[in-house]
Amino acid sequence: MTASDRQPSILIVDDSAFEQRMLVDLLSELPYKVSVAVNGLQGYQLALAQHPDLILLDVRMPNMDGYTACRLLKANPVTEDIPIIFLSGADADEERIMGLSIGGVDFVAKPFSPGELAARIQVHLKLARRASRPRAAAPPGEGREADPDAVIVNAAKRLIADNLSTLPGLADIARSVGTYREKLSHVFREQTGMTVFAFIRETRIRRGEELLKDTDIDVQDIALMIGFNNAGNFATAFRERLGVTPSAFRQAIQHKKTPHG
């Protein structure tokens, strides 16, 4: 049996027994193999074990919500390619944007039309099939690193890089990647050789450097975009790291680009 002949597998992650039943009933009428998890952590663990073809992920669940589960799934090389469709009772723009920005391929508001959800599932399964390269007979993810601590650190790095201007505190960063403050601090230092705060500072300076090089955005605006309170704080941190102020750095870049007669 080839990969295209086999029954696609779908993992439902939802804490509501009613929603689970409804989704299982809908998908059982279609040519899919279905499994169910009752919260984000169980969904993450089942995805690692089963490697489903697609995940339907509820946003609001106790213990570990859908966003946290998605961050871990996308930070793990074993599960990063699995398409995730978020399901949510809230049709707020912020929830949609959050779901899509952290790696979801789609966002469906509850109550949903069964026909529309089935069509979206079919579309994303086809897209995923097209995007996946031919694989050897080895199980998905085999031979790829999936150390749990590395996954947490990878997820935290992505969260930091995507939210430089509005970063939450360390405890909230930890909670957003399924752990707690002390554990994140420990594994981050172990995996990267630096503290979370040192990584944040380094990432901000690096992003500032890119924006100074590649855009004409004002230094003050760059400072705010990467999470500094003002241009003065940015200039101090930048000079400590690179030995020049942001303005001098930009002038030197522009001088190199200017053709000389």
HUPE-V128357 format. One record per run of one state. SS is the DSSP state (hx for helix, st for strand, lp for the rest). FROM is the first residue (numbers start at 1). TO is the last residue. If there is no record, write none. Layout:
ss = <SS;SS>
from = <FROM;FROM>
to = <TO;TO>
This chain:
ss = <lp;st;lp;hx;lp;st;lp;hx;lp;st;lp;hx;lp;st;lp;hx;lp;st;lp;hx;lp;hx;lp;hx;lp;hx;lp;hx;lp;hx;lp;hx;lp;hx;lp;hx;lp>
from = <1;8;14;17;29;32;38;40;51;54;59;66;76;83;89;93;102;106;110;114;132;148;163;164;167;170;177;181;193;196;215;219;226;231;243;246;258>
to = <7;13;16;28;31;37;39;50;53;58;65;75;82;88;92;101;105;109;113;131;147;162;163;166;169;176;180;192;195;214;218;225;230;242;245;257;261>
